[in-house]
Amino acid sequence: MLTHFKIFKLIIAFSFIISQPAISEVIDLQKPGVNDTCPVCGMFVAKYPEWVATVVYKTQHAHHFDGAKDLFKYLQDLPKWAPGHELKNIVSIGVTEYYSLSLIDARKAYYVIGSDVLGPMGHELIPLETLDDAKEFLADHKGTKILTFDQVDTKLPAKLDDGNFE
């Protein structure tokens, strides 16, 4: 027979579980090896695990990047960075979430630009899992804007290289 205390504990536990916000699923993509280089800038990606982004194709071939900015440069000009590869053959795109350092779906992430946090290649698109996290990061790190995956236009990565956040 359940005591009042046990019932109370169950109610508290259940309330805690249902009150948690829904979050994006962490994705499991192959990690870069020590000799994997970013196809955009040539840096060794494994040296920067807190910034890794990864694209995986239907063939299970993967390209790794040292940040979301180079990932977007790659996706926006695939013939330049990966001749013979096509966007339609990409099955997964992951970015490393700033707070949890877990790989999340790049298409569901929020990106803060213009912050005081720099990545291996300077000004970055900082990936965050939830809009609330993005708003908090924006305020805490003097960011200028929050974008979704589809809002990152083809000119933005080069503007970030130049320190232009508008």
C-alpha positions in Angstrom: 0.0 0.0 0.0 1.3 3.4 -1.0 1.9 5.8 1.9 1.0 9.5 1.6 4.8 10.3 1.4 5.3 7.8 -1.6 2.3 9.3 -3.4 3.6 12.8 -2.8 7.0 11.7 -4.3 5.4 10.2 -7.3 3.3 13.4 -7.9 6.5 15.5 -7.7 8.4 13.3 -10.0 5.6 13.1 -12.6 5.2 16.9 -12.4 8.9 17.4 -13.0 8.9 15.1 -16.0 5.9 16.7 -17.8 7.1 20.2 -17.0 10.4 19.7 -18.9 10.5 21.5 -22.3 10.7 19.4 -25.4 14.2 19.5 -26.8 15.7 18.4 -30.1 17.0 15.0 -30.3 20.7 14.5 -30.0 22.0 12.9 -33.2 24.7 10.3 -33.4 27.1 11.0 -36.3 30.6 9.7 -36.8 33.2 11.8 -35.1 36.1 13.3 -37.1 39.4 11.4 -37.0 42.7 13.1 -36.1 43.5 13.5 -39.8 40.1 14.8 -41.0 40.3 18.4 -42.3 37.6 20.9 -42.9 36.9 21.0 -46.7 36.5 24.7 -46.6 39.4 26.0 -44.5 41.7 23.0 -44.2 41.9 23.0 -40.4 42.2 19.7 -38.5 38.6 19.4 -37.1 39.2 17.0 -34.2 41.3 19.7 -32.5 38.1 21.7 -31.9 35.5 19.2 -30.6 33.3 21.9 -29.1 32.8 23.4 -32.6 32.4 20.3 -34.9 29.8 20.2 -37.5 29.2 17.2 -39.7 27.4 16.3 -43.0 26.7 12.7 -43.8 25.7 11.4 -47.2 23.5 8.4 -48.2 26.8 6.5 -48.8 27.8 7.1 -45.2 30.6 9.3 -46.4 31.0 12.3 -44.0 32.6 15.7 -44.2 33.5 17.5 -40.9 33.8 21.2 -40.2 35.5 23.3 -37.5 32.3 25.4 -37.1 28.8 26.1 -38.3 30.1 29.0 -40.5 32.2 26.7 -42.7 29.4 24.2 -42.7 27.1 26.9 -44.3 29.8 28.0 -46.7 30.0 24.3 -47.8 26.3 23.8 -48.1 25.8 27.0 -50.0 28.4 26.2 -52.7 28.7 22.4 -52.8 30.3 22.2 -56.3 33.2 24.4 -55.1 33.9 22.5 -51.8 32.8 19.0 -52.7 32.7 18.3 -56.4 30.7 15.2 -57.2 28.5 15.5 -54.1 24.9 16.7 -54.2 22.6 18.3 -51.6 19.9 15.8 -52.3 22.2 13.0 -51.1 22.8 14.5 -47.6 21.0 12.5 -45.0 22.2 14.2 -41.8 23.6 17.6 -40.8 24.8 18.1 -37.3 26.2 21.0 -35.3 27.7 21.0 -31.8 25.3 22.8 -29.4 27.1 25.5 -27.4 25.9 24.6 -23.9 25.6 20.8 -24.0 28.4 20.2 -26.5 26.2 17.5 -28.0 25.7 17.1 -31.7 22.2 18.3 -32.7 20.3 18.5 -35.9 21.6 21.6 -37.7 18.2 22.1 -39.4 16.4 22.5 -36.0 19.1 24.6 -34.3 19.0 28.3 -33.6 22.1 30.3 -34.5 23.3 33.5 -32.7 25.5 35.9 -34.7 27.5 38.9 -33.6 28.4 37.6 -30.1 31.6 38.0 -28.1 32.2 34.2 -28.5 34.7 33.4 -31.2 35.2 30.0 -32.8 38.4 28.6 -34.4 37.8 30.7 -37.5 36.7 33.9 -35.7 33.2 35.2 -35.7 30.7 32.2 -35.8 27.2 31.2 -36.0 26.7 29.8 -32.5 24.4 26.8 -32.5 21.8 26.5 -29.7 19.1 23.9 -29.2 16.2 26.0 -28.1 14.9 29.5 -28.8 15.1 30.2 -25.0 18.7 29.1 -25.0 19.4 31.3 -28.0 17.7 34.3 -26.3 19.7 33.8 -23.2 23.0 33.4 -25.1 22.2 36.5 -27.2 21.7 38.6 -24.0 24.7 37.1 -22.1 27.2 37.3 -25.0 26.1 40.6 -26.7 24.8 38.8 -29.8 23.0 40.8 -32.5 20.6 38.3 -34.0 19.0 34.9 -33.8 18.6 32.9 -37.0 17.1 29.6 -38.0 18.9 27.2 -40.5 16.8 28.5 -43.4 17.5 32.2 -42.5 21.2 31.9 -43.0 21.7 33.5 -46.5 24.6 32.9 -48.8 26.3 36.2 -48.0 26.3 35.8 -44.2 29.3 33.5 -43.7 31.5 35.9 -45.6 30.1 38.9 -43.7 31.0 37.1 -40.5 34.5 36.7 -41.7 34.6 40.5 -42.2 33.1 41.2 -38.8 29.8 42.4 -40.3 26.8 41.1 -38.4 24.0 42.9 -40.3 
